[in-house]
Amino acid sequence: MAKSFLLSVATIILTGCAYLGAAHYDELFGPENVQQRIVEHDSGAGREFLQHVQPVLDNRCVVCHGCYDAPCQLKLSSPEGIDRGLSKELVYDGTRLLASKPSRLLYDATDTAGWRDKNFSPVLNERGQTEQGNLAGSVLYNSLVLKMSSPLPEDDVLGDEFDFALDRSQLCTGIEEFDRLAKSQPHAGMPYGLPGITRSEFKYLEKWLKSGGKMAHIKPPSKEATAQAQRWESFLNQDSLKYQLAARYIYEHWYLAHIYFEQKGEQSFFKLVRSSTPPGQAIKLINTRRPYDDPKVDRVYYRLMHERSTILAKTHLPLALNDTKLARIYSQFIEPDYMVEKMPSYKPEVASNPFKAFAVIPVKSKYQFMLDEAELIIMGFIKGPVCRGQIALNVINDHFWVAFADPDKAATPQVGQMLLQHEDALALPAAEESNALPISSWVKYANRQSTYIEAKVKLANEMFKDGEHLTTDLLWRGEGVNDNAALTIFRHFDSATVVKGFIGQEPKTMWVLDYALFERIHYLLVAGFDVYGNIGHQLITRLYMDFLRLEGEQNFLALLPKQQRKELNATWYRKSHTSLTNFFKYGESFSQATGIDYKTNDHQHELYGLIKQALKPVLSPRYDFKAVPHPLQTLNNMPAKAVNLLPQISYVLVKEGSSGHQAYTLIHHNAHYNISSLLNEEGQRAYAEDTVTIVPGFIGDYPEAIWYLNNPQQVESFAHQLPLIKDEADYRALKSQFAIRRTHPQFWQYSDILHNVAKEYRQIEYGLFDYNRLENR
């Protein structure tokens, strides 16, 4: 951007009416008054917004301002979010003693005036609608101008005046306070800690803001998609109690999904919601904290609402629905012979416990339903409300595989009867709702978990007492076609990813999930988790997940020789003075020998090979780390000292030809002596055991480093130098050669390239990346 342009704009604004006191704003432009800004998508102002303004907001602003973790709760991904504005209240607050009031768009206030009552302040001008006032009274506009008047320093690494910590203090300044912000923190312009937008982008936003900030939603879905949505609504809202119960169960597992119907042209997404109005009428959302809370209406209707917000990678859970899927759902929930005499209660002690609420539905039906979309269900606790937060995620290892018990063997009538008999022992912490006392709750749920485990082990010992032993035949094989049968979970410190296939090197641990375990994880971390809950609710959720992780690990260990189970478990929980494994003594619970005839002394390695062989027909090759070409593949064997210096997620773009690119993800796995410590994760880090995996494509949604390699020579040099780095100075020097830092003058140009390449790789799974974790190194 030309310096003369910057100086002229800054001079006009800074000497004009941009930075005025609160009284002056009222005197010059009148009192604040909520404006009606939504116009039709095919109107002149609507087309202008959708064609020229929204692309700028999406690609320059939404990459930091979307979802729960947007700074100041400023969500610029929809007209409702822009109109709502910003708040000083934190969504992610691990210290609050009492649950806070939710602030979810579309739910917790129905219009902009409602958000003003909840202390959200505008970022667009709400005083007199003159061109001068619309610019002077807009926080959004003044933030852009502040960046122009004080652009990024030319240093590669920004100084301490820039704070990029996720828990940094947020000023969330309204227009009346903006002059003080500009004087005290001139570096606080937007985009924060990134280069300013281009002249043409600024002019689009300036023109839009000057004319009153009119906004439009994306155009409605096609007639074909609407017809498909109506068909599913008809199925889900039939009058029989059997259909109503099935719909309730389906909703509580799919409510986070972005549902779509395969069609040509522009893709539309829908959200499954609860409404007090039946199909054919306008949706009237039922507002509750959790998807199973009392709706306080006589009849709940399950509706498909058009998703009109910008799709973000970190919250995108695509789910395809079609005729085959509808027939599958019918066979799972309607065909089986069971009676629903009355609908279950919405009281917390019932609704939070799926083993009580849905007791009459056959276990096999529920389990197979979850397995069919296992990646989606697990993605819920990664991309749902607990998608951010180290305390929420330090309960899992950085890299592990997940397989599932076969429904024909693990969802038998005996198992179903055992679950019915111990439904109280399977109660989840969400029964305490959003204000919990962590210590007393932990003791109560620990005792209940012990009771359930004893019953589960007793049944298992009985089932395998007559010469039949556990082998890999126990595992679900996806019916030969479903690649949800094998998953890999990566933790990236305070975010995580799940993908199909057994990806990367052999991990330290593995989980085998059965129905009861899978269901509890979902109701603990997704359906039952309240991001607005108090510290007690969040801590007891984290502590209870310890139980579930241990159970999944012990299901895997049961396939090993008895002595090896104890030894391997001990290595997983080294230096753990208060290990939960000692509390439960899981390793001694299941007494039966394995049915696998091991041929080597490396039993875990051999078992991994047997499991991969058993699931080979459905193992997804998409992220095969062995498919990465030389020399990049050599990075999988980097020494720990170099790995320690890497961020959690790095994207590597390799230019091919005039416009093509190959993409790779470099994933840093933090090693731990154990993960049974709640607040002392740093003390459990085993730095010398850190590893890295490089895979084709994109894993993760929060890039921390972006490497751009122009030619084969740069690829060779990068792959040679990266393993040799020994300290921060080496790392920064390498970034100066090959990285697109957040301070790079053409950062946004490369950001566009990154997103275009991601769109090619991810297709229907594509969404905008989140830049809140971009490193400053």
C-alpha positions, 0 to 999 in steps of 0.5 A, a space after each residue: 500500500 502506498 505510503 501517500 495513501 496511508 498518510 492521507 487517510 490517517 491525517 483525515 481521520 486523526 484530525 477529523 472526528 475519529 477519536 472523540 469523547 463519549 459526550 461529543 459523540 452524542 452531541 454530534 451524532 445523537 444517542 445510540 439506537 439499534 439499526 436495522 441492517 439486514 437486507 435481501 441477498 438479491 438487493 443492490 446493497 445485499 449483492 454489494 455485501 456478499 460480493 465485495 464486503 463479506 470476502 474481505 471480512 472472511 479472509 482478513 477478519 474471520 480468521 481470528 474472529 469466529 466461534 466461542 474463542 473470538 477475541 471479545 466474542 466478536 464474531 464477524 462470520 455472520 450478519 448477526 455476529 457483526 451486529 451483536 458486536 463485542 463483549 468484555 465477558 470471557 467465554 473461556 474462563 477456568 476460574 469462575 465460581 458460578 456459571 455465566 449466562 450463555 451468549 450464543 448467537 440466535 439462541 440467547 438473544 433474538 435481536 441486536 437490542 437483546 444483545 445490547 441488554 446483555 452489555 454487548 457494544 456495537 462495532 458499527 455506528 448506531 448513532 445518526 446515520 450520516 456518512 461522516 458519523 458512520 465512519 467516526 462511530 465505527 469501532 471496526 473502521 477506526 481499528 482499520 485506520 489505526 493499523 494504517 496510521 501505525 503499521 507493523 514494525 519492519 522487524 521479523 519478530 514483533 516486540 513485547 508490546 504485542 501479546 498473542 497469548 490466548 488468555 491475554 487481557 482483552 480491552 474490548 473497547 467501545 467507540 467512546 473509549 477508542 481514543 484512549 486505546 489509540 493513544 496508549 496502544 497504537 499497535 492495537 489496530 486490526 488485523 492485530 499483529 498482522 499486516 494491514 489490508 490492501 487499499 482495495 480491500 479498505 475501500 470496499 469496507 469504507 464504502 460499505 461502512 459509510 453507507 450504513 453497513 447493510 448486510 445480507 445472508 447468503 442466498 437460500 438453499 436450492 429447491 433440491 436441498 430444501 426438498 431433501 431437508 423437508 423429507 428428513 424433517 417428515 421422518 424425524 417428526 412423526 407422531 409415534 413415540 418410537 419415532 419421537 424417541 429415535 429423533 431425540 437420540 439422533 438429535 443429541 448426537 448430530 446437533 453439532 453437524 453441518 448436514 448437507 445433501 449431495 448436489 451439483 453447484 453451490 453447497 448448502 449446509 443445515 443444522 439439526 435444531 429443536 423447534 417449538 414449531 412443526 415442519 411447514 412453519 418458521 423455525 422457533 428455536 428452543 433455547 437451553 444450555 444443553 441439547 437434552 435440557 427441558 424444552 418447556 414445550 408440549 412437543 419438540 420438533 426436530 428441524 433442519 435450519 439453513 446454516 448461513 454463517 461462514 464455515 470455519 475449519 475449527 467448527 466444521 463437522 460435515 455429515 452427508 444425508 441421502 436415501 441410503 442413510 435414511 434407510 439405515 436409520 430406519 433399520 436401526 431405530 424403527 424396524 427393531 421390535 421394542 415398545 416406547 410407552 412414554 417419553 423419558 423425563 427431561 430431569 437432569 438425572 435422567 436426561 444427562 444419562 443416555 443409559 436411562 433416557 434411551 434404555 428401551 432402544 436396543 444397545 446394538 442399534 445405538 452403538 451401530 448408529 454411533 459407529 457409522 459416523 464414529 469420526 463425526 461423533 469424536 470430532 464433536 468433543 474436539 470441534 465442539 465447545 471443549 475445542 479449546 483449553 489445555 485443561 480440557 485436553 491434557 487428559 489425552 496423549 498427543 497421538 494415539 489410535 482408536 478402534 472399536 469393539 464389534 457390535 455383534 460381540 460387544 452389544 449382546 443382550 447380556 451387555 444390554 442387561 448389565 448396562 440396565 442394571 448399572 445405569 445409575 453407576 453410569 451417571 455423568 457429571 453433567 447431572 450436577 448441571 453447570 455449578 459443581 463442587 469438584 472434590 465431592 463430585 469426583 469422589 462420588 463419580 469415582 465410586 460409581 465408575 468402580 462399581 461399573 468396572 467391577 460389573 463389566 469385568 465380571 461379565 467379561 470374565 464369565 464370557 471368556 471362561 470356557 476356552 474362548 479368549 480375546 483376539 483381534 476378532 473382537 474389533 469392528 471391521 467397518 462391515 468391510 466398507 466403513 473407514 470410520 473403523 480406524 481413527 487417529 487422534 492428535 492433540 496439539 496442546 490446547 486443540 486436537 484433531 481426529 482423522 480416519 486411518 491409523 496415521 503416523 508412527 506407532 503411538 505410545 497408547 491406543 484405545 478400544 471403545 465399546 458402546 458404553 465407553 463411546 456413549 459416555 465420552 459423547 455425553 461427557 464432552 459434547 452433549 453434557 459439557 457447558 462451556 459457560 459452566 463454573 470451574 467445578 463443572 469444568 474440573 469434574 468433566 476433566 477428572 471424569 475423562 481420566 476414568 474413560 481414557 483408562 478404560 479405553 486403554 485397558 480394553 486395548 491392553 486386554 489383547 496383550 499377555 497378562 504380564 505385558 499389560 502391567 508392564 506397559 501400563 507402568 510405562 504409560 504412567 511413569 513418575 505418577 505419584 497419584 496415578 488413577 491406575 492405582 486407584 482402580 487397579 484396572 490391570 488386575 481386573 480382567 483375569 483372562 489370558 489373551 487369545 493371540 499367539 504372539 510370535 515375537 517379544 515386542 508384543 505391542 508392536 506385533 499387536 499393532 501390526 495384527 490390528 492394522 492387518 485386521 482392518 486393512 480393507 477399511 484403513 484410509 490412506 489419505 494421511 499416509 505418512 509414508 507417502 510423503 516424498 523424499 527428502 521431506 519424509 526424513 523429517 519423521 526421524 528428527 532428533 528430539 532436540 530439534 522437535 522440541 523447537 517446533 510448534 504444534 502444527 506447521 503447514 508446508 506448501 511446496 510450489 509445483 509448476 506455475 500455480 500448483 502446490 503440494 501441502 504437508 502438515 508437520 505435527 509435533 507430539 509432546 511426550 509425557 511421563 504420564 497424563 494423570 496430573 491435572 495442573 502440572 503438565 509441564 512437570 510431566 513432560 518427557 522432552 527427550 521423547 518428543 516426536 514429529 510426523 509429517 503427512 500429506 495434506 492438512 491436519 489441524 485447523 490452527 496453523 502456528 507456522 507456515 513454510 513456503 518452498 519454491 522449488 526442489 532445491 529449497 525442499 532439499 535445503 529445508 529438509 536438511 537444515 530443520 533436523 539440525 536446529 539446536 536453539 531458538 536462534 537456529 529456528 528463527 534463522 530457518 524461518 527467515 529463509 523459508 517461512 511466511 511469518 505473521 510479519 511478512 509483507 505479503 502475508 495475506 497473499 500467501 494466506 489466500 494461497 494456503 486457503 485455496 490449496 486447502 480447499 482443493 485438499 479438503 473439498 466438502 471438509 474445507 473451512 477457514 483456518 484460525 490464526 489465533 495461534 500463529 507464532 511470533 518467532 
